[in-house]
Amino acid sequence: MKKINLGRVLLGGLIAGVVLNIGEFLLNEVVLGDDMRSDFARLGLPQPGGDFIAKAVVATFVLGVVITFLYAAIRTQFGSGVKTAIYAGLFAWFFIYLYTGVIYSGLGMVAMKLFWIGLVWGLVEYSLGAIAGAWIYRETEP
């Protein structure tokens, strides 16, 4: 049995994190920026500052590593390649976008327009991020 190459998981995860962070910036600033600022104002919340953004960027890099690790772990069952990478991305998408989006939109904290756009965007973004991480990943020999 081959062992998971943690160095490649880290490297692939950082590449996946770059893809995810670019996607999050485009989604939250370019595509939904005005709508999100309106929702923050509606809810009486301050706009996210530099401290929050720094934490979000770091957390997104960690998520890239986790997705790449998940890919490495499931490829023994599903085989290596794009399809398995997309499976890993879909696992993360489910917990990050679908599950939390349903909860937040159900509470009225997120407008339905933002929910649906984010849901579809995340599906593509997480698949691409997982593919990027998987592209770098290689297993070690025992």
C-alpha positions as CSV (number, residue, x, y, z in Angstrom):
1,M,0.0,0.0,0.0
2,K,1.3,3.4,-0.9
3,K,1.5,6.1,1.8
4,I,0.1,9.6,1.5
5,N,2.8,12.0,0.5
6,L,2.3,14.8,3.0
7,G,4.8,17.1,1.3
8,R,2.8,16.9,-1.9
9,V,-0.5,17.3,0.0
10,L,0.9,20.5,1.4
11,L,2.2,21.8,-2.0
12,G,-1.0,20.7,-3.9
13,G,-3.1,22.2,-1.1
14,L,-1.3,25.6,-1.4
15,I,-2.0,25.6,-5.1
16,A,-5.6,24.6,-4.4
17,G,-5.7,27.4,-1.9
18,V,-4.6,29.9,-4.5
19,V,-7.4,28.9,-6.8
20,L,-9.9,29.0,-4.0
21,N,-8.7,32.4,-2.7
22,I,-8.9,33.9,-6.2
23,G,-12.4,32.5,-6.6
24,E,-13.5,33.9,-3.2
25,F,-12.1,37.3,-4.1
26,L,-13.9,37.4,-7.4
27,L,-17.1,36.1,-5.9
28,N,-17.1,38.4,-2.8
29,E,-15.7,41.6,-4.3
30,V,-16.5,41.5,-8.0
31,V,-19.7,39.4,-8.4
32,L,-21.5,39.9,-5.1
33,G,-19.7,42.9,-3.5
34,D,-22.5,45.4,-3.7
35,D,-25.1,42.9,-2.6
36,M,-23.0,41.7,0.3
37,R,-22.4,45.3,1.5
38,S,-26.2,45.8,1.3
39,D,-26.8,42.7,3.4
40,F,-24.2,43.7,6.0
41,A,-25.9,47.1,6.3
42,R,-29.4,45.5,6.5
43,L,-28.2,43.2,9.3
44,G,-26.4,46.1,11.1
45,L,-23.0,44.4,10.8
46,P,-19.7,46.1,10.1
47,Q,-18.0,45.5,6.8
48,P,-15.2,42.9,7.1
49,G,-11.9,44.5,7.8
50,G,-8.3,43.5,7.1
51,D,-8.1,41.2,10.2
52,F,-11.1,39.2,9.0
53,I,-9.8,39.0,5.4
54,A,-6.4,37.8,6.6
55,K,-8.0,35.0,8.7
56,A,-10.3,34.1,5.8
57,V,-7.3,33.8,3.4
58,V,-5.4,31.6,5.8
59,A,-8.5,29.5,6.4
60,T,-9.0,29.1,2.7
61,F,-5.4,27.9,2.2
62,V,-6.0,25.4,5.0
63,L,-9.1,24.3,3.2
64,G,-7.1,23.7,0.1
65,V,-4.7,21.5,2.0
66,V,-7.7,19.6,3.5
67,I,-9.3,19.1,0.1
68,T,-6.0,17.8,-1.3
69,F,-5.5,15.5,1.6
70,L,-9.0,14.2,1.1
71,Y,-8.2,13.6,-2.6
72,A,-5.1,11.6,-1.5
73,A,-7.1,9.6,0.9
74,I,-10.0,8.7,-1.4
75,R,-7.9,8.0,-4.6
76,T,-7.2,4.5,-3.4
77,Q,-10.9,3.8,-3.5
78,F,-11.9,5.9,-6.5
79,G,-8.7,6.0,-8.5
80,S,-6.5,9.0,-9.4
81,G,-7.6,11.7,-11.7
82,V,-10.0,14.5,-12.3
83,K,-13.2,12.6,-11.3
84,T,-11.8,11.8,-7.9
85,A,-10.6,15.3,-7.4
86,I,-14.1,16.6,-8.2
87,Y,-15.4,14.2,-5.6
88,A,-13.1,15.7,-3.0
89,G,-14.1,19.2,-4.0
90,L,-17.8,18.3,-3.8
91,F,-17.3,17.0,-0.2
92,A,-15.9,20.4,0.8
93,W,-18.5,22.2,-1.2
94,F,-21.3,20.4,0.6
95,F,-20.1,21.4,4.0
96,I,-18.9,24.9,3.2
97,Y,-21.5,26.2,0.7
98,L,-24.6,23.9,0.7
99,Y,-24.9,23.1,4.4
100,T,-24.0,26.5,5.8
101,G,-25.9,28.3,3.0
102,V,-29.1,26.5,3.7
103,I,-28.7,27.3,7.4
104,Y,-27.9,31.0,6.9
105,S,-30.5,31.6,4.2
106,G,-33.1,29.8,6.3
107,L,-32.4,32.3,9.1
108,G,-32.7,35.2,6.8
109,M,-29.0,36.1,7.2
110,V,-28.3,35.6,3.5
111,A,-30.5,36.8,0.6
112,M,-31.7,33.9,-1.6
113,K,-30.0,35.6,-4.6
114,L,-26.6,35.4,-2.8
115,F,-27.3,31.9,-1.7
116,W,-28.0,30.6,-5.2
117,I,-25.1,32.4,-6.9
118,G,-22.7,31.3,-4.2
119,L,-23.9,27.8,-4.4
120,V,-23.3,27.5,-8.1
121,W,-20.0,29.5,-7.9
122,G,-18.7,27.3,-5.1
123,L,-19.5,24.2,-7.1
124,V,-17.2,25.3,-9.9
125,E,-14.6,27.0,-7.6
126,Y,-14.2,24.0,-5.4
127,S,-14.0,21.5,-8.3
128,L,-11.3,23.6,-9.9
129,G,-9.4,24.0,-6.7
130,A,-9.5,20.3,-6.0
131,I,-8.3,19.5,-9.6
132,A,-5.4,22.0,-9.1
133,G,-4.4,20.3,-5.9
134,A,-4.7,16.8,-7.4
135,W,-2.7,17.8,-10.4
136,I,0.3,18.5,-8.0
137,Y,-0.2,15.4,-5.8
138,R,1.9,12.3,-6.2
139,E,2.0,9.3,-3.8
140,T,5.2,8.0,-2.2
141,E,6.3,4.4,-2.5
142,P,6.3,2.3,0.6
